[in-house]
């Protein structure tokens, strides 16, 4: 907890990613979270396109420390039968008690605004859920595509992971958030230029920015440092660090 706010990391991974040396060891993750003042982390497994396998692994991971981890459901149009996305989301929400949806378009051939994704958006819209989407420079992941989707699904909330990451895509992400009240920006990235957090908050509004670290791919301590040392108000820091996430996830 930092300055009285429950800090929620909106972006964390479950599973192994050997190429990057990523291993989801709860003890090490909790140590880093505790050292950085992070109370809870949202986690998901993007390594199994069938959805069910990864979601079950996420549920087992969360069950080890349910007071610290929040499960997000992962599905993909790569499922052998795309119609299975919705039944898997129903299972993840109703039986595994997950709180939101994670999408990773770089692992698919379809840009985010194309029809294969629409059943997922309709499901989120019907239930008023948040969707965390990877956004970046890949053709499938451009933030401007979220700006096309968001007005069609006004009850869903679209959170752009990495906020596009690089300056041109970041500009697209900010423009989408400015244009649509259900579009949010998320901070996890290897931003190399000082002032990015200030840019997100000043141009999109503190109520539309969420802290994320990409743990354990990135150390949450360094990622949270960008927030707590940013030249934004204390009230804005509280919104970014946890209040916005609590509202989107409808946490008590």
TORNUDO-832054 format. One record per residue (C-alpha): chain; z, y, x; residue in one letter. Coordinates in nm, 3 decimals, padded with zeros to 5 digits. Layout:
// residues N
 chain       Z       Y       X res
     A       Z       Y       X   a
...
***
This chain:
// residues 252
 chain       Z       Y       X res
     A  00.000  00.000  00.000   x
     A -00.092  00.346  00.129   x
     A  00.062  00.665 -00.010   x
     A  00.175  00.487 -00.323   x
     A -00.164  00.343 -00.422   x
     A -00.238 -00.028 -00.442   x
     A -00.526 -00.066 -00.198   x
     A -00.806 -00.295 -00.320   x
     A -01.085 -00.408 -00.089   x
     A -01.389 -00.452 -00.315   x
     A -01.601 -00.653 -00.069   x
     A -01.490 -00.978  00.100   x
     A -01.647 -01.312  00.180   x
     A -01.542 -01.674  00.141   x
     A -01.708 -01.947  00.347   x
     A -01.850 -01.989  00.696   x
     A -02.127 -01.781  00.844   x
     A -02.161 -01.930  01.188   x
     A -02.440 -01.696  01.296   x
     A -02.190 -01.410  01.282   x
     A -01.880 -01.606  01.379   x
     A -01.735 -01.564  01.029   x
     A -01.465 -01.804  00.916   x
     A -01.249 -01.752  00.610   x
     A -00.906 -01.831  00.754   x
     A -00.652 -01.695  00.503   x
     A -00.378 -01.641  00.761   x
     A -00.597 -01.424  00.983   x
     A -00.741 -01.233  00.688   x
     A -00.396 -01.166  00.545   x
     A -00.271 -01.051  00.885   x
     A -00.551 -00.794  00.906   x
     A -00.497 -00.688  00.544   x
     A -00.124 -00.643  00.600   x
     A -00.178 -00.448  00.920   x
     A -00.420 -00.216  00.743   x
     A -00.217 -00.171  00.426   x
     A -00.463 -00.361  00.202   x
     A -00.289 -00.516 -00.098   x
     A -00.570 -00.719 -00.253   x
     A -00.924 -00.822 -00.160   x
     A -01.214 -00.921 -00.383   x
     A -01.389 -01.232 -00.248   x
     A -01.700 -01.437 -00.321   x
     A -01.916 -01.709 -00.166   x
     A -02.288 -01.631 -00.132   x
     A -02.389 -01.940  00.067   x
     A -02.468 -02.183 -00.215   x
     A -02.761 -02.089 -00.442   x
     A -02.648 -02.334 -00.709   x
     A -02.358 -02.099 -00.781   x
     A -02.117 -02.371 -00.887   x
     A -02.038 -02.493 -00.535   x
     A -01.963 -02.148 -00.400   x
     A -01.766 -02.042 -00.706   x
     A -01.549 -02.352 -00.684   x
     A -01.481 -02.278 -00.316   x
     A -01.393 -01.921 -00.406   x
     A -01.153 -02.041 -00.676   x
     A -00.977 -02.272 -00.429   x
     A -00.948 -01.991 -00.177   x
     A -00.806 -01.748 -00.433   x
     A -00.559 -02.013 -00.559   x
     A -00.391 -02.021 -00.219   x
     A -00.285 -01.656 -00.257   x
     A -00.359 -01.544 -00.613   x
     A -00.150 -01.231 -00.570   x
     A -00.372 -01.114 -00.283   x
     A -00.726 -01.227 -00.367   x
     A -00.952 -01.157 -00.666   x
     A -01.249 -01.388 -00.730   x
     A -01.601 -01.265 -00.800   x
     A -01.869 -01.498 -00.939   x
     A -02.189 -01.550 -00.743   x
     A -02.511 -01.661 -00.910   x
     A -02.876 -01.639 -00.808   x
     A -03.218 -01.668 -00.975   x
     A -03.279 -01.940 -00.715   x
     A -03.093 -02.180 -00.943   x
     A -03.333 -02.466 -01.028   x
     A -03.320 -02.354 -01.389   x
     A -03.268 -01.982 -01.410   x
     A -03.120 -02.026 -01.754   x
     A -02.821 -02.186 -01.581   x
     A -02.708 -01.848 -01.448   x
     A -02.542 -01.758 -01.776   x
     A -02.355 -02.089 -01.827   x
     A -02.226 -02.065 -01.470   x
     A -02.113 -01.707 -01.529   x
     A -01.938 -01.816 -01.847   x
     A -01.759 -02.091 -01.655   x
     A -01.665 -01.855 -01.373   x
     A -01.523 -01.594 -01.607   x
     A -01.365 -01.813 -01.874   x
     A -01.242 -02.112 -01.671   x
     A -01.208 -01.980 -01.316   x
     A -01.087 -01.639 -01.437   x
     A -01.304 -01.436 -01.206   x
     A -01.320 -01.061 -01.253   x
     A -01.674 -00.946 -01.162   x
     A -02.015 -01.061 -01.038   x
     A -02.167 -01.056 -00.690   x
     A -02.544 -01.055 -00.626   x
     A -02.720 -01.092 -00.291   x
     A -03.091 -01.016 -00.334   x
     A -03.197 -01.067  00.033   x
     A -03.164 -01.442 -00.019   x
     A -03.427 -01.431 -00.297   x
     A -03.791 -01.314 -00.319   x
     A -03.725 -01.088 -00.619   x
     A -03.637 -00.717 -00.608   x
     A -03.337 -00.627 -00.820   x
     A -03.540 -00.472 -01.101   x
     A -03.756 -00.779 -01.167   x
     A -03.717 -01.014 -01.469   x
     A -03.541 -01.308 -01.296   x
     A -03.225 -01.095 -01.265   x
     A -03.218 -00.977 -01.626   x
     A -03.008 -01.261 -01.778   x
     A -02.731 -01.169 -01.535   x
     A -02.746 -00.802 -01.628   x
     A -02.743 -00.885 -01.999   x
     A -02.434 -01.102 -01.950   x
     A -02.252 -00.827 -01.759   x
     A -02.352 -00.571 -02.019   x
     A -02.225 -00.784 -02.307   x
     A -01.887 -00.827 -02.137   x
     A -01.857 -00.485 -01.976   x
     A -01.836 -00.633 -01.626   x
     A -01.885 -00.484 -01.283   x
     A -02.162 -00.617 -01.060   x
     A -02.137 -00.575 -00.683   x
     A -02.491 -00.575 -00.541   x
     A -02.591 -00.583 -00.178   x
     A -02.806 -00.276 -00.118   x
     A -02.999 -00.182  00.193   x
     A -03.346 -00.145  00.336   x
     A -03.478 -00.483  00.227   x
     A -03.749 -00.454 -00.042   x
     A -03.536 -00.666 -00.276   x
     A -03.227 -00.447 -00.228   x
     A -03.336 -00.084 -00.237   x
     A -03.075  00.136 -00.411   x
     A -03.342  00.317 -00.611   x
     A -03.395 -00.008 -00.800   x
     A -03.037  00.010 -00.927   x
     A -03.123  00.350 -01.067   x
     A -03.395  00.183 -01.273   x
     A -03.167 -00.094 -01.399   x
     A -02.848  00.096 -01.482   x
     A -02.964  00.292 -01.788   x
     A -03.087 -00.028 -01.953   x
     A -02.741 -00.186 -01.932   x
     A -02.495  00.098 -02.002   x
     A -02.186 -00.123 -02.052   x
     A -02.225 -00.293 -01.714   x
     A -02.109 -00.114 -01.400   x
     A -02.328 -00.141 -01.090   x
     A -02.148 -00.110 -00.756   x
     A -02.384 -00.066 -00.462   x
     A -02.245 -00.255 -00.166   x
     A -02.289 -00.061  00.162   x
     A -02.419  00.237 -00.038   x
     A -02.762  00.151  00.102   x
     A -02.622  00.154  00.457   x
     A -02.878  00.370  00.641   x
     A -02.945  00.741  00.568   x
     A -03.269  00.708  00.362   x
     A -03.127  00.432  00.141   x
     A -02.791  00.609  00.123   x
     A -02.974  00.906 -00.026   x
     A -03.123  00.675 -00.290   x
     A -02.777  00.535 -00.366   x
     A -02.623  00.878 -00.408   x
     A -02.910  00.990 -00.631   x
     A -02.862  00.684 -00.854   x
     A -02.489  00.753 -00.884   x
     A -02.555  01.116 -00.968   x
     A -02.803  01.019 -01.239   x
     A -02.612  00.736 -01.408   x
     A -02.242  00.718 -01.498   x
     A -02.230  00.339 -01.455   x
     A -02.341  00.342 -01.089   x
     A -02.083  00.335 -00.810   x
     A -02.092  00.348 -00.431   x
     A -01.901  00.114 -00.199   x
     A -01.807  00.197  00.158   x
     A -01.836 -00.119  00.369   x
     A -02.082 -00.068  00.650   x
     A -02.128 -00.010  01.019   x
     A -02.180  00.362  00.951   x
     A -02.211  00.518  01.293   x
     A -02.216  00.884  01.199   x
     A -01.892  01.067  01.113   x
     A -01.891  01.230  00.773   x
     A -02.046  00.954  00.562   x
     A -01.735  00.905  00.345   x
     A -01.719  01.278  00.290   x
     A -02.087  01.275  00.190   x
     A -02.037  00.996 -00.064   x
     A -01.734  01.164 -00.221   x
     A -01.871  01.518 -00.217   x
     A -02.213  01.429 -00.354   x
     A -02.133  01.149 -00.600   x
     A -01.768  01.226 -00.686   x
     A -01.449  01.053 -00.575   x
     A -01.428  00.867 -00.905   x
     A -01.753  00.683 -00.815   x
     A -01.666  00.556 -00.466   x
     A -01.481  00.231 -00.384   x
     A -01.335  00.105 -00.059   x
     A -01.485 -00.219  00.076   x
     A -01.470 -00.376  00.420   x
     A -01.698 -00.686  00.426   x
     A -01.404 -00.893  00.552   x
     A -01.395 -01.116  00.748   x
     A -01.740 -01.010  00.875   x
     A -01.580 -00.675  00.954   x
     A -01.218 -00.596  01.024   x
     A -01.062 -00.425  00.722   x
     A -00.846 -00.213  00.954   x
     A -01.140 -00.027  01.103   x
     A -01.314 -00.002  00.768   x
     A -01.011  00.150  00.598   x
     A -00.974  00.397  00.883   x
     A -01.289  00.574  00.766   x
     A -01.120  00.642  00.434   x
     A -00.773  00.747  00.541   x
     A -00.904  00.982  00.813   x
     A -01.183  01.133  00.602   x
     A -01.169  01.503  00.524   x
     A -01.124  01.454  00.151   x
     A -00.825  01.526 -00.070   x
     A -00.528  01.291 -00.103   x
     A -00.621  01.243 -00.469   x
     A -00.975  01.142 -00.370   x
     A -00.839  00.891 -00.117   x
     A -00.625  00.731 -00.387   x
     A -00.928  00.695 -00.612   x
     A -01.143  00.542 -00.338   x
     A -00.874  00.312 -00.201   x
     A -00.770  00.152 -00.524   x
     A -00.764  00.348 -00.848   x
     A -01.138  00.314 -00.912   x
     A -01.132 -00.060 -00.847   x
     A -00.833 -00.109 -01.076   x
     A -01.021  00.069 -01.354   x
     A -01.346 -00.124 -01.309   x
     A -01.169 -00.461 -01.285   x
     A -00.928 -00.373 -01.567   x
     A -00.626 -00.469 -01.359   x
     A -00.278 -00.409 -01.494   x
***
